[in-house]
């Protein structure tokens, strides 16, 4: 049923205090109060496991890292467009909003008229706001469609670039696999063994794209374990499953999960423990794959002894796990992290084959749950009514790139590449418009990315803080934080729809993206098309209406907007936990065929085989990644942080409190540290042929020997930006990672793994300057006629 959550009482607060008002974020629903110049936050009272990342808000709201007013790069004002090595180390000039928007409007008109919409790249990664209206990705795309006639877009994500291309070929709709498949409720009730390749770290499932009101993963694992479910955790990092799971930890060498899964299936087959009936009825291509598995095609059986030499996991352990899987309600989970590496398609595909060999796909609490635990809205029921959604309009530009190929595009306009069976050409981009997201977090080989961004005529960024992306921009327009604007928050897999009133006034001269784009659209003759004549509040009322109608159509209470806005939230109805498309296929494979070429699970894909890509053959295959060299003998795991989402609010108190001497903290095994004269608490230098960074170090046996782990998200902080490959003094691992695609099939991100060496850093520690605003100059007024010239 639907219900309005009663407004939180503020009777216990002093009369002079403002009441707590509801809000939500990627880190969870919460309430906040702004009093004077102080912000207080508290988690939603019904959240059983609140996320402490909301503690970043109070210190971040008025931090010196915030962008206070419009800024334009001095070199751009002086007429220097195109390649400019000063990007990232040039002074900025503050301008009024009118002056900045006049300049930018003229530049957008020049690019549109002289080069067309296909010369504009619309960059946004969508994590900028939990709100349904002030979602920066939707705002920038709507603006470019309405005012510029379109833009070159990106497809897929850094998180799932390989899997989102592969899964439709082999098992069907990606959304069905991740959001309408196995739920935590099913695991508690039905699962007998869960094998999590790459783990299910709570730091990942603590966040969601949009909103989450209850963090249920820790409690679900504890209840499942109490019901007798066994968790097996395959990862080089012990912490990738919580203590409540009481899991068996199998510490494999990073990047070897495919070999390990092949050996599990080999054991099942040679011992007659695989489900032949399921394979015959529900899959295609098993005989082709089986010939490879048994070594008939290459002379190498993929047995446990073979996998042990590759994975570092004892053959006896592999055989025992295979036998333990047989005859039980088994769930195979493959994390996002495994496919964020070279040949990342292979473990995703092999996980599905392992689940098929066990005959478990489609059973409640069994089968295959790709990326369960990667995001908070996976493993939950779906809402039964539509969410407020801002329409983006029609993009008239057909060109696109896989999201992780942005540096390739900017460095090689006109160059060709392979993607999903097609040969495509990189467009010639003159202007990049970025609102929402920080590519100096997401992307790899940051020194190469610096060179790539230097190639464009103009880089425009909306930002709330002085990220490295903002520092490399030509126009930096200060944007509000969610607490400084009105919105509606919600997620399609969480029942709470949250009114988000403004909690605090905007910082400095910061404006909402909508206001910025509205004024820019006016300068380009498109204000009415972009705004449709609506204010922010009118848009919120308009976007809420489909949700209200959906409730009314189900004969449920459907409060009007004013009633909703005055409440602490609306509980929406959810769909039955019925297993979705995969369960229907299990129940009747003829009537409910999968949306694959065969209508079945494709163990061998004729389509992929027909692409003739050596980097992604027609069935799961062990393809060895680049091996550590004598000069870089350690494998670096560059995973998601625990105290922030990506790089968001890295300057917040919770994030800053996790650092050591101001640096991000790496973890090393005691044997690796001792061999290098490194002790717990030292500052170390991690380096390879691409770059180097400093980090604090924690020495722990919770990591496999030969592995170093350094989370992403520390703001890029080069000691000397004028150098070709400067030392990052703050600990950003993406100065070390490789900028290559997972394969020619998906061209996904490979940022999870690379090879490095480590040494103790004994010199004078360079200061952390990542949060300091850049140098600002105040020259005489600059003539503006140059912006209209080519």
N, C-alpha and C positions, 0 to 999 in steps of 0.2 A: 504494500500500500504506500501511497505518498503521504508525506507529512511535512509540516513546517516546523523546523527546529525553533524552539522558543528563544527569544532574545536573551543573551547572557545578562544576568542581573549584575549591576554595578553597585548594589546597595552597600556592600562591604568596603567599597573604595571611598576615600575622603571626598567630600563634596567638591573640592577644588580640582580633582583629577578628572580628566576626560574619560569616558567609559571605554572599555575594551570593545573593539569592533571586529567582526569576522574578516578573515583574509585567507588566502591560500597560496601555495607555491608548489614548485616541483618537489619540494622536500616535505610537504604535508600541509594539511589545513591547520590554521592557528588563529589566534586573535592578537590584536596589538593595540597599544595606546600611545599616543604622542602627547607628552606633557612638557611644556616649555621647550627645551631642546633635547629632551630625553625620550627614547623609544623603549617600551617594554613589550615583550612578546611572551605568549604562553601557548603550548600546544593544545590541539583540540581535545576536549575532555574525554571523548570516546576512543581516542587513539591508544591502543594497548602497548605500543612500542614507539613512542615519538622520536622523531629524527632531530638530533641536536644541531643540524645544519641551520635551522632557523635562528640559532644564536649568532649567526653572522650578520643578521640584519641590523641590530642596534649600533654596532660600531661602524658599519659600512655606510649608513644613511647619510652621514655628514663627514665622511672621510676625505682627507686631502687628495685622494686618488680620483675623486669625482671630477667630471668635466663641468666647469662652471658657466662657460659662455661659448658662443660659436668661435671657432678657430680656423684659420686658413694657413696652410704651409707657406712660409715666406718665399721659397723657391717658385712655387706655383704662381703666387702673386706677381713675381718678377718676370713671369712669362715662360718659365721652364716647364714645359709639358713633356711627356714621353720619358724615355730613360733618364733617370736622375739618381745618381748614387747618394744624394743627400737625403732621400726618403728614409725615415727612421732616425735621423740625427739632425734634421733641419729645425730651425726656429719656427715658432708659430706666431701668427699675428691675430690678436682678438678683434673681432668685428661685431657690429650690431647685428641683430637678426635680419633686419631689412637689407643691410649691405651684403651679408653672407648669402641670403636667399636670392638677391638680385644677381650676384656673381654666379651662383650655382645654377639658377634658372637659365641664364644666358649660355652657360656651358652645356647644359642638357639640351637646349635648343640647337646649339651648334653641332653636337654629336648626332642628334636625331636627323637634322637636315643634311649633313654632309656625309654621314656614314650609315645611317639607318639604325633601327632598333636592334638588328643583329650584331651590332658592335658594342652592346651594353650587356654586361653580366650582372644578373640580380643575385647577389650573395646574401644568404641568410641561412642559419642552421636551425632556427625554430625554437631554441631553448631559452629565448630571451624573456619570456613572460608566461606565467601560468594563465593569464587572462584569455578569454575567448575572443575579445575584440582587439585589445592592444597586443595581439600576437604579432611580433615584428615581421615574421616571415610573410604572413598574410597581408600586412600593411604595405610592405615594400613591393611585393608582387602585384598587388592591386594598383598601386601607384604607377608602376612601370607599364602595366597593361593599359591603364586608362590615359596616362599622360605621354607615354613614349611609344605606344603601339606594340609593346611587348619587350622581350629580353631573352637572352640566352640563359637557360636554367641549368640547374644540376639535378641529377636523379640519384636515388638511393641515399644511404647515410654512411658516415664513417663507422658507426657501430655495427652495421649489418650489410655492408656493401657487397660481400660475396654471397651471403645466404639469401638476400632478397632477390638476387638474380637466379641463383641455382634452384631454390625451393619450388618456384612455379614449374620448372622443367620436370622435377622428380616426384613431387607429392601434392602440388596444388597451390592454392592461394596462401600467400605469406601471412596475411592477417588471420586467416582461419587457423593456421598452425600455431601462431603465437598468442592470439587473444580468444580463440573459441575452441579450445582443445582440452587439455588437462588442467584442472583447477586444484588449488590447495585443499579444497573440501574433499575432492576425490582422493587425493594422496592420503589424507588422514583416514578416510573410510576404507580404502581399498589397497593401497600400495603395500607390497611386501618387501621390495628392494628397489632403491633408487640409486642409480649410478650417475653421478654428476661429473662429466668430463669438463674440466675447467671450473668446477665448483658452482655454488650459488651464493655468492658473497652478499651479506646483508647490506654492505655499503652501496651495492648496486640497486637492490630492490627497495632501498630507502627512498629512491627518487622515481618520479613518473613524469611523463610528458603531459603537463596540464595540471594535475592535482591528484592527491590521494588523501583520504580522511582517516584511514586506518591501515597501519603497517602490520600485516598479519603473518608474515613469513616466519619469523622466529617462533611464534606460538604454534603455527601449523607444523613445523618440523618437530617441535617438542611433543606435540600430541601424537603425530604419526609414529615417532620413536617409542612413545609409551604404549602404542597399540601393536608394537612388534615390528615395525618397518625398519629395515636396515639401510643405512645410508653409506654409500661408498663414494669417496671423494678423490678424483684423479686430478692432481694439480701439483706443480712444484711449490705451491704456497699452502701451508697448513690452514691459514685463516680464511680460505675461500669457501668454507662451510662453517656455520656457527657451532659453538660448543654444544648447544641444545640438540644438535643432530647426532652427537656421539658417533661420529662416522669413522669408518676405516679409511685411513689416509694412504693413498698410493702416490708417492712422489715421483712422477715420471719426468724425464727430460722435456723441457718445453718444446712444443711443436711436433711431438711424436705420437699424439693421440690416435691418428689414423692407423699407424702400425699396430698399436695396442688393440684397437677395435678389430682389425683384420685378424689378429691372432685369437681373439675371443670367438669370432665367428668360425675360424678354422677349427678350433677345439670343439665347438658345438657340432660341426659337420662330421669330423672324423670319428666322433663318439656317438653319432646318430641322435643328437639332442636338438637338432634344428626342426622347425615346424614345416614339414614338406607341404602339407595341405594348404597352409596359409600362403606359402610362397607360390604355389601353383594357382591358387584362386585369386589372390590380391596383388600380385606383382608381375612384372615382365622383366626379362633379361637375366634371370637367375643363372641359367646354364652358362652364359658368357662370363659372368662374374665368377662363378664357381671354378671355371677353368683357370682363371687368374689366381684365385684364392688357393687352389691346390697345387699351383706351380706348373700346370700343364702348358701354359702359354709362354712362360719365361724360365722354367726350370727351378724356380724358387718357391717352395711351399711357404705360405705365410703363417707358419706355426709359431708356437710360443717361444721356442728357442731363438728363432729369427727376430721376433719382436723384442725379446729381452735385450739383445745386443744393440738394438736401436733406441729403445725407450728407457733403458736402465731399470726396468721392473723385472724382477725374477720370473723365470718361466713358470715355476711352481705357483706363484701368486696369480699369474694370468690364467692358468688352467683351473685353479680353485675358484676364481671369480666366475669363469664361464660356467662351471658346474653349479655354482650357487645361483646363477640366473635362471637356469633351466627349471621349469615346473612351478615358477612363482610369478605372482603379479609383479612384473618388472617394468620400471620406467627408466628410459634412457634420456638423459638431458645433455645437451651440448651447448656450451656457453657462447655468447657473442665473441668472447676473447679469442677462441680458437680460430675463428675465421678472419680475425684481424692480423693475419700473418701470411707469408708466402704460401701459396697453394691452399688458402683458407677454405676453398670450396670442399676439399676432400674430407675433413672431419665431419662437416655438416652432412654430407651425403652418406658417409660411412655410419654415422649414428642412426640414420634412418634404416640402413641395411641391417644393422645389428638388431634393431627393434623388430624388423620384419622377420629376420631369422628366428627370433624368439616367438613370433606369432602374436605379438602383443598390441600391435597398432590398432587404435580405436577402442580398446577396453578402458573402462573407468579406472583411472589411477595407473594405467599401464601404457606401454607403447613408446611414443617419441614425443618429447616436449621440447622443441628447440627453444633455447634462450630463456627457459623458465628461471626466474630469479634475477634476470638481467635488468628488468624494469618493474616498478611496483604494480603496474596494471596488467602484467602477464599473470596467468593463473587465477583469474577472477571472473566473475560473471559479467555479462554485458548489460548495459542499460537498455531499457525497452522503449525509451523515447529519445528523440533527437536532441543533440546539444546545440546551443547557440554557436553559429559558425559564420564568420565574415566571408562573403563571396569575393574571390580574387579577380573575377573577370576573365576574359579570353586572352590568351597569349598568342599573338599572330606569328611569333617566331618559332620555327620548328627545331632549330638547333639546340642541342643539350650536350652536357658532358657528365660522366660519372663524377660524383662529388669530390672524390679524392684525386682527380686529375687536373686540378686548377692550375698548379704550377706548370705542368706540361702544356696546358692550353696557352698560358701567357708567354711562355718561353718559345713555343713552337707553333705560331699561327700558320694555318695551312697544312700542318703535318697530319699524317694519317695514323690511325690506331684501330685496333680490333676491340669490339665490344659486343657480347651476346650474339655472335655469329655474323656481325656486320663490320664492314670497314667504314669508319667515319673520319671526318676531317675536323681539326680544331679550328674554330672561328677566330677572326682577327678582332680582338677586344680592345676598344679604345677607352671605355669607362667602366669601372667597377663600382656598383652601389651596394654597400653592405649595411644591413640593419638587423641586428640580432645574431650573436655568435662571434667567436674570436678564432679565426683560422690559425693564429699563432699558438693556439692550444690544440686544435683538431689536427692540424696538418703535420707532415713529417719533413725532416731535413730542412729546418727553418732557415738555414743560410741560403739554400736554394730558393725557398719561398720569398726571402727578401729580394733576391735578384729578379724573381718573377714579378712581384708587385712594382718593381722599379720600371717595368716596361710600358705600363699603361699611360695614357694621357692624364687621366684623373681618377683618383680613388676617393670615394665619399663614404663616410662612416657616421652612423648614429651610435653614440655610446654614452653610457652613464659613467664610465671610468677610463683612465688613460692606459688601456691595454696596449700591447705592442701593435695590434692592428690599427688602433687609433693613432699611434705615434708614426706609423708609416703612411697615414692618409694625407690627402691634400685639403679636404674639408672634414672637420670634426664638429658634428652638431650634437650638443648635449641633450641626452634623452632622460626622461624620468624613470625612476624605479617603480615597481608595481605599487608600493606603499604610497606613492605620490600621485596616483590617478584612480579613476573609477573603472571597474570592470566586473565581469562575471567569471568565476573560476569553476572548472569541472573537467572530468575525464569520462570517456565512454565506458570505462570499466570500474568506475567508482560512483556510488549512488548519491553522493552529496554534491549538490550544485550550490555554490557559495556566492552571495553578493559581496563585492569587494569595494567598499567605499574608500575614499581617499583618507589615509591615516595621518599623513604629514604633508606640509607644503613642499613644492618642488625645490630641489637644491639649486641655488644660484639662479641662472636663467634657463634651466632645463625645461624642455617642452615635451609633450607626448608626441610619439611618432605621427599620430593622426593629425595633430595640429601642424607639424612640420610639413607633412606631405600635402595637406590641404592648401597651405600657402604656396608651396612650390607648384602644385597643380594649377593654381590661379595664374602664376607667371607663365605657364605653358598652355593656357586656354582650356584647362580641363578640370577646374574646380567642381563644377556641378556634376560631371561624370564621376569624379572620385568620391565626393561627399554625399551625393544624392540629396543635398540640402539638409542633412541631418547633423545635429550636435552629437557629442559623445553620448549623453543621456538618451537622446532619441534613438541612437543606434542600439544601445543596450536594450531598450524597450522593444525595438524591432526584432533583434536577434533572439530575445527571450520568447517571442510569440510562438514559434514552432514547437518549443518545449511545452508551453502551456496548452497548445492545441493537441499535442500528443497525449498529454495527461487527460484532457477532456474526452478525447476519442476513446480512452480506455475506461471511461466512467469513473475516473479518480478525481479527487480534489485538484483543481487547477487554479491556484491563486493568481490574481492579476499581478502586474509587475510591481506596483507600489507595495502590495502586501509582501511579495517576495523580497523586495529591497529593504524593507524594514525588519526583516527576520535575520536569524543567524544561519539560514540555509534551508534548502529544500531537499528532502530525501526522495529520490526518484525510484520507480519500480525497475526491477532487473529481470532479465530473461532466465528461463530455466537452465540449470547446469546439465545440458544434454549432450555435451561432447561435440556439437557442431557438425561440420561437414565430414570430419574424419570418422565420427561415430556412425553417421548415416551410411557412409561407405562400408564400414565394417558390417553393419546390419544387412545391407543389400547392395553388393558391389555392382550389380547390373542396373538397378534403378537409380542409384546415387553415385554415378561414376565421378572419379576425381577429375578436376580440370587439367589433366595432363594429356599428351597426345594419345596415350593408350587408354586413358580413364583409370589407370591403376598406378600403384607405386612403381616408379621406374628405377630398377636396380641397374639396368643398362639403358641408357638413353640414346636412341638412334639419332635424335635431334642434335644432342651435344656431340656425339661421335661424328656427325656430318659436318660439324664446324671445323674439324681437323686441327684442333689446337693441342699441341703437345703439352701445354701447361694445364690442360683440363681435359683428360680423355673421356671416353664414353661411359665409364663406370668408376667407382671409387678406387683410387690407386695410391700406393705409397710413392710420393714424390719428395725426395729428400730436400730439405731447405739448405741454404748456405750454412756450412759448418763453421764453428769457431776456428780462427786461425791462431798461430802462436802469438801474434801481436795483440789479438783480442780474444782471449780464451774464455771469457765469461759471457753467459747469455743474459742479456738485460730484459726483464719483463717490465713493460711500461704500461701499467694498468690504471684503472680509475681511482681517484682519491676517495678517502673516507670522510673528509671534513668539509667538502664543497662539492658542487656539481660541476664537472669539468673544471674550468678556470673561474667560474662565477664567484664573485665576492671573495677572491683569494685574500684580499686585505681585511676581511672580517675577523673578529676576535677568535672564533672557533677554528677557522683555518690557520690563522697566525699562531695560535696556541699549539698546533701540532708540529710546528717547525723547530729546528734546532739551530740556535745562533742565527736565526733569520732565514735558514736554508731549508729546502724540502729534505725529507729524511729518506735515505735508501736503507735497504736491509741486505745483509750478507750473512752467509754461513760462517761459523767460527773458524773452520779450517781454511776457508778462502781468505778471511781477514788475517789470520795468523801468518799465513804464507806471505802476506804483503806488509806485515808490521803495522796493521790497522787495529785499533782498539775501539770498543764501543764509545760513542760520543765524539770521535774524531770527525774532522772535515775531510772528505775525500774528493779526488778529481776523477771523474769518469770520462773516458775519451775513446775515440776511434778515428778513422780517417775522415769523418764528416765534421766532427766538432768535439767540444768538451764542455762539461759543466761541473760545478761544485755542488756537494750535498753533504748534509750531516749523515751519520751512519749509525744504524742499530745492528749490533751483532747478535744473531739469534739462530737457534736450530729449528725454527719454524719455517725454514726455507731450504730447498734442496741445495746440496753442494754444487758449485759451479754456476750458480744463478745469483744475480743481483736484481732486486726489485726497487724501482723508483716510480712513484705515481706521477701521472700527468697533472697539469693544471697550475704549476707554479708559473707566475707571469714571467715571460722571457725577459732577461735582464743582462744584456751584453756589457762586459766590462769596458770594451772599446768598440763602439758601433762602426768605426771606420775600418776595422779589420775585415778581411774576407771571411774568416770563420772565428768570430770573437768567442771568448769564454763566457758562458752564461753563469753568472755568479749565484743565481737563485735556485737552480736545480730543475730546469725544464728539460726532460729527457728527449724531446723532439729535436734537439740539436744533434742527436745521435742516431735517430731512426732513419730508415731508408724510404725514399719516395718512389716506390715501385708498386705496381698493381698486384693483386693476389694472383691473377691469371688473365689471359686474353679473353676469358669468358666474362668476368664480372668487373675487372679493374678496380677491385675494392682496396680499402686501406690496409697496409701491412705494418701499422705502427706498434703492434703489441710486442714484437720480438726483434732484437738486434744483438750484435755481439760487441763487447767492449772490454777494456782493461780498466783497472782501478788502482789508484795509488793514494797514499796519505798526502794531504796538502799541508805543507809546513810554512808556507809564506804568509805575509800579511794579508788578512782577509779583506777583499774588496768590499766596499759598502753595498748594501741593497738599495737600489734606486728605482726599482720597478714601480713603486707607488708614488714617486715624486712627479708632479706635473713637469712637462717639458719646458725648455727655455722659451720665454715669451718676449717678443720684441714689439716696439711701438714706433714704426717708421712713419714718415710723412704719408698722407693719403696716396694710395697707388692708383694710377689711371686704370680705368676698367675697359677701355676700348679693345685691349688685347684679347679679351675673352671671346669676342665675336669673330676673331680671325682664325684661319686654319694654321 
